[in-house]
Amino acid sequence: MKNNFRALLYHMGYILLCLLATVLLVLLSPMIGNVFSGKMIALWPVRIGMAVLIPASYIWLGSRLKPEEKKNKDFLTGGLIAVLGIILVMISMRHSAHGFWSMPSEEELYYHWQAPNLFLLPTTLTCFFLDIVRTPWIMLGSAFGPSFLMGIGLRWKRNRMK
């Protein structure tokens, strides 16, 4: 259970880091801002690199956790992140006037989807860099991403310790 709370703290810290990095990169330079807003198509390698860096960071964060006795619990490490993400997405889905497969309107994004978008900011950024449309069902599935990637990192650490 300690790993669950530690993983949640890592996730919250990573959210703050992603938020700070996004704000700084967009505000520092018009060119960097254009890269992240998708206006410069020629810089796709930068966007793909950022989309790879975010999941790789979760794997690294997972390797910072302490392995427990049973290795089958490695992928349950970030379960608290997944549960909180699912709860936030389900609450937002309940208030959505559009279907579950369609993109919420701008007004809905502003009012109902702020909490899940902030809590799942790293996965939101990954989808943004890859131009994946974030429907409510994709957001629900992405709630499992941090937990799964941290589990890979923890399993990797366990295998290195052998």
DAKA-V281416 format. One record per residue. N is the residue number from 0. SS is DSSP state (A for helix, B for strand, O for the rest). Layout:
BEGIN
N:SS  N:SS
END
This chain:
BEGIN
0:O  1:A  2:A  3:A  4:A  5:A  6:A  7:A  8:A  9:A  10:A  11:A  12:A  13:A  14:A  15:A  16:A  17:A  18:A  19:A  20:A  21:A  22:A  23:A  24:A  25:A  26:A  27:A  28:O  29:A  30:A  31:A  32:A  33:A  34:A  35:A  36:A  37:O  38:O  39:O  40:A  41:A  42:A  43:A  44:A  45:A  46:A  47:A  48:A  49:A  50:A  51:A  52:A  53:A  54:A  55:A  56:A  57:A  58:A  59:A  60:A  61:A  62:A  63:O  64:O  65:O  66:O  67:O  68:O  69:O  70:A  71:A  72:A  73:A  74:A  75:A  76:O  77:O  78:A  79:A  80:A  81:A  82:A  83:A  84:A  85:A  86:A  87:A  88:A  89:A  90:A  91:A  92:A  93:A  94:A  95:O  96:O  97:O  98:O  99:O  100:O  101:O  102:O  103:O  104:O  105:A  106:A  107:A  108:A  109:A  110:A  111:O  112:O  113:A  114:A  115:A  116:A  117:A  118:A  119:O  120:A  121:A  122:A  123:A  124:A  125:A  126:A  127:A  128:A  129:O  130:O  131:O  132:O  133:O  134:O  135:A  136:A  137:A  138:A  139:A  140:A  141:A  142:O  143:O  144:A  145:A  146:A  147:A  148:A  149:A  150:A  151:A  152:A  153:A  154:A  155:A  156:A  157:A  158:A  159:A  160:A  161:O
END
